[in-house]
C-alpha cells in the first residue's frame, strides 16, 4: 500500500509538472556538452567555432551550428521552462507532449538563427584583424552596457508573460509555435550579448556556460524591480577587468 501511495503522489506531482520531459532533454544536453568538453580537453583541442577546421567550409559551419544548437538547448531552454509548463497545462492530455515539443522547437529556431549569424559575425571580425582578447573584452563591454539599458529591463519582464492557448487542433499548434517564437524573440533581446560572448569563446567552455546559465535563470526567475541589475552588471564588469588584465 505504501508503494502504491508513493507512486500515486509521484504521478500527481508529475501531472502538475508536465515540463519534466523537457527537463530531462536539457539534462542530456548538458551531459553531452560535458562529455565533449572532457574529450576535447584530453585531446588538447578547442571546441569553439574554429576547432572544426576552416570555418569557411560548409561542413565546419554545419558542425559549429550543431554545437550551437546543443548549447542553446542547455543554456536557454531552462529559462523558458515556466512557459513550457504553461503550454503543457493548457493542452489536453493526449497532445500535451506534442504541444510542448512544438513550443520548444519554435523557441529554439530563433536562437539557432541568431547563432548562425553570430558565428559568421565573429568569423568576419577575426578576419578583420582583432585578436581573441580584443573580441572578448569588446563583447564583455557590450554586455555590461546592455545590462543597464531600458530594453534589457523590459525584455526580462516580457519573458515572464504568457498567452491564452487553444486546447487542441491546428489553432493550438499555431498558437504554440507563435508563443515559442515570441518568447524566443524576447529572450534574444534580453540575452544576445551573453550568447554573442559564447560565439566568441566557443561552446566547449562548460564552466562559463554553466555560470552564464545560472545568471540568466536567476535573473529571469527572481527579477524584482531591477534589483539584480547591480550584481549582474558588477559580475560582468569584473569579468571585463579580468580579461583586460589577463591579456
C-alpha positions as CSV (number, residue, x, y, z in Angstrom):
1,X,0.0,0.0,0.0
2,X,2.8,2.4,0.9
3,X,4.4,1.8,-2.5
4,X,1.2,2.5,-4.3
5,X,0.6,5.7,-2.3
6,X,4.1,6.9,-3.2
7,X,3.6,6.1,-6.8
8,X,0.3,8.0,-6.8
9,X,1.9,11.0,-5.2
10,X,4.7,11.0,-7.8
11,X,2.1,10.7,-10.6
12,X,0.2,13.6,-9.3
13,X,3.3,15.7,-8.9
14,X,4.4,14.9,-12.5
15,X,0.9,15.8,-13.8
16,X,1.3,19.2,-12.3
17,X,4.8,19.5,-13.7
18,X,4.3,18.4,-17.3
19,X,7.6,20.0,-18.4
20,X,9.6,17.2,-16.8
21,X,10.4,15.5,-20.2
22,X,11.9,18.8,-21.4
23,X,14.0,19.0,-18.2
24,X,15.3,15.5,-19.0
25,X,16.3,16.6,-22.5
26,X,18.1,19.6,-21.1
27,X,19.9,17.4,-18.7
28,X,21.0,15.1,-21.5
29,X,22.2,18.2,-23.5
30,X,24.4,19.2,-20.5
31,X,25.7,15.6,-20.2
32,X,26.6,15.7,-23.9
33,X,28.4,19.0,-23.6
34,X,30.4,17.8,-20.6
35,X,31.4,14.6,-22.5
36,X,32.5,16.8,-25.4
37,X,34.4,19.1,-23.1
38,X,36.2,16.3,-21.3
39,X,37.0,14.6,-24.6
40,X,38.4,17.8,-26.2
41,X,40.4,18.6,-23.1
42,X,42.0,15.2,-23.0
43,X,43.0,15.7,-26.7
44,X,44.2,19.3,-26.1
45,X,41.7,20.6,-28.6
46,X,39.5,23.7,-28.5
47,X,35.8,23.0,-29.2
48,X,34.8,26.5,-30.4
49,X,33.9,27.6,-33.9
50,X,37.4,27.4,-35.2
51,X,38.0,23.9,-34.0
52,X,36.2,22.2,-36.9
53,X,38.8,23.2,-39.5
54,X,38.4,26.1,-41.9
55,X,35.3,28.0,-40.7
56,X,34.6,28.9,-44.3
57,X,33.8,25.3,-45.2
58,X,30.2,24.2,-45.2
59,X,31.0,21.1,-43.1
60,X,32.7,23.2,-40.4
61,X,29.9,25.7,-40.3
62,X,27.4,22.9,-40.0
63,X,29.3,21.3,-37.1
64,X,29.5,24.7,-35.4
65,X,25.8,25.2,-35.9
66,X,25.1,21.8,-34.4
67,X,27.2,22.6,-31.4
68,X,25.4,25.9,-31.0
69,X,22.0,24.2,-31.1
70,X,23.1,21.8,-28.4
71,X,24.4,24.8,-26.3
72,X,21.1,26.7,-26.8
73,X,19.2,23.7,-25.6
74,X,21.3,23.5,-22.5
75,X,21.5,27.3,-21.7
76,X,18.3,28.9,-23.0
77,X,15.6,26.3,-22.6
78,X,15.9,26.3,-18.7
79,X,14.9,30.0,-18.8
80,X,11.6,29.1,-20.6
81,X,10.6,26.1,-18.5
82,X,7.7,28.1,-16.9
83,X,6.4,28.8,-20.4
84,X,6.7,25.1,-21.3
85,X,4.7,24.3,-18.2
86,X,2.1,26.8,-19.2
87,X,1.8,25.1,-22.6
88,X,1.5,21.7,-21.1
89,X,-1.1,22.6,-18.6
90,X,-3.2,24.4,-21.2
91,X,-3.2,21.5,-23.7
92,X,-5.4,18.5,-23.5
93,X,-3.7,15.4,-22.1
94,X,-3.4,13.4,-25.3
95,X,-1.5,16.2,-27.1
96,X,0.4,17.7,-24.2
97,X,3.8,16.4,-25.1
98,X,3.4,17.3,-28.8
99,X,2.4,20.9,-27.8
100,X,5.5,21.2,-25.5
101,X,7.8,19.8,-28.2
102,X,6.3,22.2,-30.8
103,X,6.8,25.1,-28.4
104,X,10.5,24.1,-27.6
105,X,11.3,23.7,-31.3
106,X,9.8,27.0,-32.2
107,X,11.7,28.6,-29.3
108,X,15.0,27.2,-30.4
109,X,14.6,28.2,-34.1
110,X,15.3,31.9,-33.5
111,X,18.2,31.1,-31.3
112,X,19.7,28.8,-33.9
113,X,19.3,31.6,-36.5
114,X,20.9,34.1,-34.1
115,X,23.7,31.6,-33.5
116,X,24.4,31.2,-37.2
117,X,24.6,35.0,-37.7
118,X,26.8,35.4,-34.6
119,X,29.2,32.7,-35.8
120,X,29.5,34.4,-39.2
121,X,30.0,37.8,-37.5
122,X,32.7,36.5,-35.2
123,X,34.5,34.9,-38.2
124,X,34.3,38.2,-40.1
125,X,35.7,40.1,-37.1
126,X,38.6,37.7,-36.7
127,X,39.4,38.0,-40.4
128,X,39.4,41.8,-40.0
129,X,42.2,41.7,-37.5
130,X,41.2,41.9,-33.8
131,X,42.7,39.1,-31.7
132,X,40.8,36.9,-29.3
133,X,41.4,39.1,-26.3
134,X,40.1,42.2,-28.0
135,X,37.0,40.3,-29.2
136,X,36.4,39.0,-25.7
137,X,36.8,42.4,-24.0
138,X,34.7,44.2,-26.6
139,X,31.9,41.7,-26.2
140,X,32.0,41.9,-22.4
141,X,31.8,45.7,-22.6
142,X,28.8,45.4,-24.8
143,X,27.2,43.1,-22.3
144,X,27.8,45.5,-19.4
145,X,26.4,48.4,-21.3
146,X,23.3,46.4,-22.5
147,X,22.6,45.3,-18.9
148,X,21.9,48.9,-18.0
149,X,19.5,49.7,-20.8
150,X,15.7,50.0,-20.6
151,X,15.4,47.5,-23.4
152,X,17.1,44.9,-21.3
153,X,14.9,45.5,-18.3
154,X,11.7,45.4,-20.4
155,X,12.7,42.2,-22.2
156,X,13.3,40.4,-18.9
157,X,9.9,41.4,-17.7
158,X,8.4,40.4,-21.0
159,X,10.0,36.9,-20.9
160,X,7.7,36.1,-18.0
161,X,4.4,36.8,-19.9
162,X,2.1,34.1,-21.1
163,X,-0.7,33.9,-23.6
164,X,-4.0,32.0,-23.8
165,X,-3.7,28.8,-25.8
166,X,-6.5,26.8,-27.6
167,X,-6.6,23.3,-26.1
168,X,-6.5,21.3,-29.4
169,X,-6.5,21.4,-33.2
170,X,-4.4,23.2,-35.7
171,X,-5.2,26.5,-34.0
172,X,-3.5,25.1,-30.9
173,X,-0.4,24.1,-32.9
174,X,-0.2,27.5,-34.5
175,X,-0.6,29.2,-31.1
176,X,2.2,27.1,-29.5
177,X,4.5,27.9,-32.4
178,X,3.8,31.6,-32.2
179,X,4.2,31.6,-28.5
180,X,7.6,29.9,-28.8
181,X,8.9,32.3,-31.4
182,X,7.6,35.3,-29.4
183,X,9.2,34.1,-26.2
184,X,12.5,33.4,-28.1
185,X,12.4,36.9,-29.5
186,X,12.0,38.4,-26.0
187,X,14.9,36.3,-24.7
188,X,17.1,37.2,-27.7
189,X,16.6,40.9,-26.9
190,X,17.5,40.2,-23.2
191,X,20.4,37.8,-23.6
192,X,22.0,38.4,-27.1
193,X,25.3,39.9,-25.7
194,X,25.8,36.9,-23.5
195,X,25.2,34.5,-26.3
196,X,27.4,36.6,-28.6
197,X,30.1,36.1,-25.9
198,X,29.6,32.3,-26.3
199,X,30.2,32.7,-30.0
200,X,33.5,34.3,-29.2
201,X,34.5,31.9,-26.5
202,X,33.2,28.7,-28.1
203,X,30.6,26.2,-27.0
204,X,33.3,24.0,-25.4
205,X,33.8,26.0,-22.2
206,X,31.3,24.3,-20.0
207,X,32.2,26.2,-16.8
208,X,31.5,29.6,-18.4
209,X,28.3,28.2,-19.9
210,X,27.1,27.0,-16.5
211,X,27.9,30.3,-14.9
212,X,26.0,32.3,-17.6
213,X,23.1,29.9,-17.5
214,X,22.8,30.3,-13.7
215,X,22.9,34.1,-14.0
216,X,20.3,34.2,-16.8
217,X,17.9,31.8,-15.0
218,X,18.2,33.7,-11.7
219,X,17.7,37.0,-13.4
220,X,14.5,35.9,-15.1
221,X,13.1,34.0,-12.2
222,X,13.8,36.5,-9.4
223,X,13.6,39.8,-11.2
224,X,12.1,42.4,-8.9
225,X,12.2,46.0,-10.0
226,X,15.6,45.7,-11.4
227,X,17.1,44.6,-8.1
228,X,19.6,42.2,-9.8
229,X,20.9,44.9,-12.2
230,X,23.8,45.9,-10.0
231,X,25.2,42.5,-9.0
232,X,24.9,41.1,-12.5
233,X,26.4,44.2,-14.1
234,X,29.2,44.1,-11.5
235,X,30.0,40.5,-12.3
236,X,30.2,41.2,-16.0
237,X,32.4,44.3,-15.3
238,X,34.7,42.2,-13.1
239,X,35.0,39.7,-15.9
240,X,35.9,42.5,-18.3
241,X,38.6,43.8,-15.9
242,X,40.0,40.2,-15.6
243,X,40.0,39.8,-19.3
244,X,42.0,43.0,-19.8
245,X,44.5,42.2,-17.0
246,X,45.0,38.6,-18.1
247,X,46.0,39.6,-21.6
